[in-house]
Amino acid sequence: MTREITLSFGLLACLSTSCGGKSAPDAHGPDTRADAIIIVPDQGKPADKGPGPSDQGVEAFDFAPADEALSDPALELETLDMALSDLPAEPEPEVGPEIQDIAPVDPMPEPEIPDQASDQGADPKTEATSDPGQDVPVGPKTGTCKWFYEVCAAQCPDPPTVLCLSNCFSQLSEDGKAQQTALEDCLSSNSCLALTGQAFEDCLEAHCLDQYFKCFAGDKYYTCVDLLRCLRDCPDGDTQCPQGCFDGASYLANWDWEKRIQCLWAQCPICKTASTKAEEEQCSSCANTAAFGACAVEFQRCEPAGNKRCGELWDCVQACNDDPCAYGCLDAATFVGKAKHQAVYACIDAQCPGLVGQAWLDCANNTINGSGPCVPALQTCLNDQEGCTTHCAPVNGCGADGCGGTCGLCGPGTDCDGKTATCIPH
C-alpha cells in the first residue's frame, strides 16, 4: 500500500510558525488510508530563553519582547539602580545585612532536583497547578523576594530612597529577606551591579541564576512539563503569554528549562542566532537530533509522557486533523516512542533538504514507499507495538519489540503476545 504524506503540524523543535512551509492540502488517493506522516507538533519552542519576572514596573530584571521570528523571550535585563549594598549595616527600621566580599558563585550551580520531573511532588509552600493556559495570578505574594522588586520597590520614588527600600525590606518574610539578600550579595560580589544591558545579563546568567530563580519563583507551574504545556498553548505572535508562563514557573521548573536550553545551545549554536527561514530550519533539524540524543535527559524532564509506543502513536496521530489532537497523542506516548517517531522525520529532512510545499510532499512520499531510504525508519516505528498488528506481515513473528520477534505464526484461536513473545488464546 502506498503511503502518502498529507498533513504537517511542524517539527518537534520547530521555531517558526510555518516550519518551512511544509503544510499541504489532503493528498489522499481514493484507495489510500490515512497513513500520512504527521510532523510532530512544536513542543514548547526549545530556543525560548526564559525565565524571569514579568514586566510589572520593575526596571531591574525587566524583560523586553522576544524576537518574534524565533518566538524567543530572551532576557533583556537592566542593571539595578537601587543596590541595597549601600544601605547602612544597622539601619532603623530593619534592613538587610551589610554586603561583604564573598567568593564568586559557580557559573551553573546545581540545584537539588529529583531524577525525574514526575517525582518532584508538590511544593509544600505553594499551591501549584498543572492546568496550562490560565492567567497567572496578579502580583506576587506580599513579603516575598519577588514582591520586593515587582511591587514594593517599584512604588518607591525614582531614584528610590534608602528609607523607602528599608521599609520594603522590613515587610519581607524571613525567606524573602534571605532570598533578596542572597541575590544582592551575588550581584555585588560578582560586580554585576556596575554593568548595564547585555553585560549585566551575561553576568547574572553566569553567576547568579540560582539566586535569581529562587527570588522570582512562581507557584503556578511547578514542573517543567507544566511550564512547557503553558508555553505550547500560547497563541502565535503573543509575546506576553510566554512571559506569563515563566512568571508562574517554580524554581525547579525554571532550572529544568534552563538546563534544557543550555544543552540545546551547546549542541546547536545556530539556534542562538537564527534569523532567516533557512537558519530556523537548521536549528529545528539540529534540535530534533539533540532532543533524543545528547540532550535526551534534559528534554525528557520537560516532556509529557504516557504509555503509547511508536506504532500506537503513529496510528493516533493519523486520526488527527489539528494540533491539539496531535499533541494529545504525543503526550500519551513514551519518550522512546517519540524518538522513533521523530527518526522518520529526520530521515525525510535529510533526503528532502530545502524543499517546501508540494515539492516536499512528493519527495517525502518517495522516501517512505517502495525501496525509499526512509522505509526502514518508518517500519521500525510501525513495528513498535504492544503486539502484532495489521502493520506486520503475516510471515513475521512477534517479539518484545513488536513484529519480527521469535514467536512465529500462532495457531488458530491464538495470538502472539508482543510482551512475552508467546502465543496466547484469543
C-alpha positions in Angstrom: 0.0 0.0 0.0 1.3 3.4 -0.9 1.7 5.8 2.0 1.2 9.5 1.4 2.1 12.5 3.5 -1.0 14.6 3.8 -0.5 17.0 6.7 2.3 18.7 8.5 2.0 20.1 12.0 5.5 21.4 12.4 8.8 19.8 13.7 9.2 18.8 17.3 11.7 21.7 17.8 10.3 24.0 15.0 10.9 27.6 15.9 8.7 29.2 13.3 5.0 29.1 12.7 5.2 27.8 9.2 8.1 25.4 9.9 9.5 25.9 6.4 6.1 25.9 4.6 5.7 22.1 4.7 2.0 22.0 5.1 -0.3 21.0 2.2 -3.9 20.0 1.5 -5.1 16.4 1.7 -3.2 14.3 -0.9 -5.0 11.0 -0.3 -5.9 9.0 -3.3 -9.3 7.3 -3.4 -8.0 3.9 -2.2 -5.5 5.0 0.5 -5.9 5.0 4.2 -4.7 7.9 6.4 -1.2 6.6 6.8 0.3 10.0 6.4 3.4 11.2 8.1 2.4 13.9 10.5 5.4 16.0 11.6 5.5 16.2 15.4 4.0 19.4 16.8 6.1 22.1 18.3 7.0 21.0 21.9 7.4 24.3 23.6 9.9 26.2 21.3 13.2 24.9 22.7 15.0 28.1 21.8 12.8 30.1 24.1 15.3 31.5 26.6 13.2 32.5 29.5 12.6 32.6 32.8 12.2 35.8 34.7 9.7 38.1 36.2 7.1 39.8 34.1 7.2 43.5 33.4 5.3 44.9 36.3 7.0 48.3 36.6 10.4 47.0 37.8 13.3 48.4 35.9 15.7 45.7 37.1 15.1 42.2 35.8 12.7 43.5 33.2 12.1 41.5 30.0 11.8 43.1 26.6 9.6 41.5 23.9 11.1 38.5 22.3 12.5 38.3 18.7 9.2 37.3 17.1 10.9 35.4 14.3 12.2 32.9 16.8 9.5 33.2 19.5 12.4 33.7 21.9 11.6 35.6 25.1 15.3 36.3 25.6 16.3 38.0 28.8 17.0 41.7 28.3 17.9 42.7 31.9 18.8 46.1 33.0 21.0 46.9 36.0 19.6 47.7 39.3 19.6 51.3 40.1 18.8 50.7 43.7 21.5 48.5 45.1 20.9 47.7 48.7 24.7 47.3 49.1 24.7 51.0 50.0 22.3 50.6 52.9 23.8 51.0 56.4 24.8 48.0 58.4 22.3 48.5 61.2 19.6 50.9 60.0 16.2 51.6 61.5 13.8 50.1 60.5 15.3 46.7 59.9 17.3 46.2 56.7 19.5 43.5 55.2 23.0 42.8 56.3 25.9 44.8 55.1 27.4 43.5 51.8 30.6 41.5 52.4 33.2 40.4 49.9 32.5 36.7 49.0 33.8 34.3 46.5 32.2 34.3 43.1 29.3 31.8 42.5 29.9 29.0 40.1 28.5 29.7 36.7 26.0 26.9 36.7 25.1 25.9 40.3 23.4 22.6 40.5 20.0 22.8 42.4 18.8 19.8 44.2 16.2 18.4 41.8 14.7 14.9 41.7 15.8 12.4 39.0 12.5 12.7 37.2 10.1 15.6 36.8 7.3 13.3 37.7 8.9 12.7 41.1 9.1 16.3 42.0 6.0 16.2 44.0 4.1 19.2 45.3 5.9 22.1 46.9 4.6 22.4 50.4 5.0 26.1 50.3 2.9 26.6 47.1 -0.4 25.7 45.7 0.8 24.6 42.3 -1.5 23.7 39.5 -0.8 22.0 36.2 -3.6 23.4 34.1 -1.8 25.4 31.4 -3.2 28.4 29.6 -4.8 30.0 32.6 -4.0 33.6 33.6 -1.1 33.9 36.1 -2.3 35.3 39.4 -1.9 39.1 39.5 1.1 40.1 41.6 3.4 38.1 43.8 2.5 37.3 47.4 3.3 40.1 49.9 6.5 39.5 51.8 8.3 37.5 49.1 11.5 38.5 47.4 9.6 38.7 44.1 7.1 41.1 45.8 10.0 43.3 47.0 11.2 44.0 43.4 8.0 43.8 41.4 5.6 45.6 43.8 7.1 47.5 46.8 10.4 48.8 45.4 8.6 49.6 42.1 6.5 52.1 44.0 9.4 53.9 45.5 10.5 57.3 44.2 12.8 57.4 41.2 15.6 57.1 42.2 14.5 55.1 45.2 15.4 56.4 48.7 17.1 54.3 51.3 14.1 54.9 53.6 11.6 53.5 51.0 13.7 50.5 50.3 14.3 49.9 54.0 10.5 49.9 54.6 10.0 47.4 51.8 12.7 45.1 53.2 11.2 45.3 56.7 8.0 43.8 55.3 9.6 40.7 53.9 9.3 37.3 55.4 12.4 35.6 56.8 12.6 33.6 53.5 12.1 36.8 51.5 14.8 38.6 53.3 17.2 35.7 52.9 16.5 35.4 49.1 16.7 39.1 48.5 20.0 39.4 50.4 21.4 36.4 48.6 20.6 37.9 45.2 22.0 41.3 46.1 25.2 39.7 47.6 25.7 37.6 44.5 25.3 40.5 42.1 27.5 42.8 44.2 30.3 40.3 44.8 30.5 39.4 41.1 30.5 43.1 40.1 27.2 42.8 38.2 25.6 45.9 39.6 28.2 48.1 37.9 27.2 46.7 34.5 24.4 47.5 32.1 22.5 45.9 29.2 23.9 42.7 27.8 26.9 42.8 30.1 24.6 42.8 33.1 22.6 40.0 31.6 25.6 37.9 31.0 26.9 38.5 34.5 23.7 37.4 36.1 23.4 34.3 33.9 27.0 33.4 34.6 26.9 33.8 38.4 23.5 34.4 40.0 20.9 32.3 38.2 20.2 30.1 41.2 19.6 33.1 43.5 17.5 34.8 40.8 15.3 31.7 40.2 14.7 31.4 44.0 13.8 35.1 44.3 11.4 35.2 41.3 9.9 31.7 41.5 6.2 31.3 40.8 3.8 28.9 42.2 1.5 28.1 39.2 3.6 25.7 37.1 5.6 23.5 39.4 7.2 21.1 36.9 8.9 21.8 33.6 6.1 19.7 32.0 3.6 22.2 33.3 5.7 25.1 32.0 6.1 23.5 28.6 2.3 23.0 28.3 1.7 26.6 29.1 4.2 27.8 26.5 2.8 25.4 23.9 -0.7 26.8 24.5 0.4 30.4 23.8 -1.1 31.9 20.6 1.4 32.6 17.8 2.8 36.1 18.0 1.7 36.7 21.6 4.8 37.9 23.4 3.1 38.4 26.7 1.9 34.8 27.1 5.3 33.1 27.3 6.4 35.6 29.9 3.4 34.8 31.9 4.3 31.2 31.8 7.8 31.8 33.1 6.5 34.2 35.7 4.3 31.4 37.1 7.1 28.8 36.9 8.6 27.3 40.1 12.3 27.3 41.0 12.6 23.7 39.8 10.7 24.3 36.6 12.9 27.2 35.8 16.1 25.2 36.4 14.9 22.3 34.3 14.0 24.6 31.5 17.4 26.4 31.8 19.3 23.1 31.6 17.3 22.1 28.5 18.2 25.4 26.8 21.8 25.3 27.8 22.2 21.8 26.4 20.4 22.8 23.2 22.5 25.8 22.6 25.7 23.8 23.3 24.7 21.3 20.7 23.1 23.7 18.2 24.8 27.2 18.3 22.7 28.1 15.3 19.6 28.3 17.5 21.1 31.3 19.4 21.3 33.5 16.3 18.9 32.0 13.7 17.1 34.8 12.0 16.3 33.5 8.5 14.0 30.7 7.4 16.9 28.6 6.4 18.7 29.1 9.7 15.5 28.3 11.6 15.2 25.0 9.7 18.8 24.2 10.5 18.1 24.9 14.2 15.0 22.7 14.1 16.8 19.8 12.5 19.7 20.1 15.0 17.3 20.4 17.9 15.3 17.3 16.9 18.6 15.3 16.9 19.7 16.8 20.2 16.3 16.2 21.9 16.6 12.5 21.5 20.4 12.3 21.7 22.9 14.4 23.6 20.1 16.4 25.4 17.7 13.5 25.9 17.9 13.7 29.7 17.2 17.4 29.8 14.4 17.2 27.2 12.8 14.3 29.0 12.3 16.3 32.1 10.1 18.7 30.2 8.2 16.2 28.1 4.7 14.8 29.0 4.9 11.0 28.8 2.4 8.2 28.6 2.4 4.5 27.6 1.8 4.6 23.8 4.6 3.1 21.7 5.6 4.4 18.3 3.2 2.3 16.3 0.3 3.3 18.5 1.5 6.9 18.4 1.6 6.8 14.6 -2.0 5.5 14.4 -3.2 8.0 16.9 -1.7 11.0 15.1 -3.0 9.8 11.7 -6.6 10.1 13.0 -6.0 13.8 13.9 -6.7 16.8 11.8 -5.5 19.6 14.2 -2.6 20.4 16.5 -4.4 19.8 19.9 -5.3 16.3 18.8 -1.8 15.5 17.8 -0.4 17.0 21.0 -2.7 14.6 22.9 -1.3 11.7 21.1 2.3 12.8 21.8 1.6 13.4 25.4 0.3 9.9 25.7 3.4 8.4 24.1 6.7 7.1 25.7 9.8 9.1 25.1 11.3 6.2 23.2 8.2 6.1 21.1 8.5 9.7 20.3 12.2 9.2 19.4 11.3 6.5 16.8 8.5 8.7 15.5 10.9 11.6 15.1 13.5 9.4 13.4 11.2 9.1 10.4 11.0 12.9 10.0 14.7 13.3 10.5 15.3 10.8 7.6 12.8 12.7 5.4 14.5 16.0 6.2 17.9 14.6 5.3 16.5 13.3 1.9 14.5 16.4 1.1 16.6 19.4 2.1 15.4 22.9 1.2 12.1 21.7 -0.3 8.7 23.2 0.6 5.0 22.7 -0.3 4.1 20.1 -2.9 7.8 19.5 -3.8 8.5 18.5 -0.2 5.4 16.3 -0.1 6.4 14.5 -3.3 9.9 13.9 -2.0 8.7 12.7 1.4 6.3 10.3 -0.1 9.0 8.8 -2.3 11.2 8.3 0.8 8.7 6.1 2.7 7.4 4.0 -0.2 8.8 1.1 -2.2 12.6 1.0 -1.7 12.7 4.5 -0.4 15.5 5.3 2.1 13.2 6.1 4.9 11.1 2.9 4.7 13.3 1.2 7.4 12.7 4.1 9.9 9.0 4.1 9.2 8.8 0.3 9.6 10.7 0.5 12.9 8.1 2.9 14.2 5.2 0.9 12.9 6.7 -2.4 14.4 6.9 -0.8 17.8 3.6 -2.2 19.1 2.3 -3.9 22.1 1.6 -6.9 19.9 1.4 -7.8 16.2 -1.0 -5.6 14.3 -2.1 -5.1 10.7 1.2 -3.3 10.2 3.0 -6.7 10.4 3.3 -9.0 7.5 1.7 -12.4 8.1 5.0 -14.3 7.8 6.6 -12.3 10.6 6.7 -13.4 14.2 6.0 -11.2 17.1 8.5 -10.4 19.9 9.0 -8.0 22.8 9.5 -5.1 20.3 6.6 -5.9 18.1 6.9 -7.7 14.7 10.0 -9.6 13.7 10.4 -11.4 17.1 10.8 -15.1 17.8 7.2 -16.2 18.4 6.5 -17.2 14.8 3.0 -17.9 13.5 0.4 -18.7 16.1 -2.1 -21.4 15.6 -5.9 -21.0 15.2 -7.5 -19.4 18.2 -4.3 -17.8 19.5 -2.4 -14.6 19.1 1.2 -13.6 19.5 1.8 -11.7 22.7 4.3 -8.9 22.0 5.4 -8.6 25.6 6.2 -12.3 26.2 6.8 -13.5 22.6 4.4 -16.4 23.3 1.2 -17.5 21.7 -1.8 -16.8 23.9 -5.6 -17.6 23.4 -7.8 -15.0 21.8 
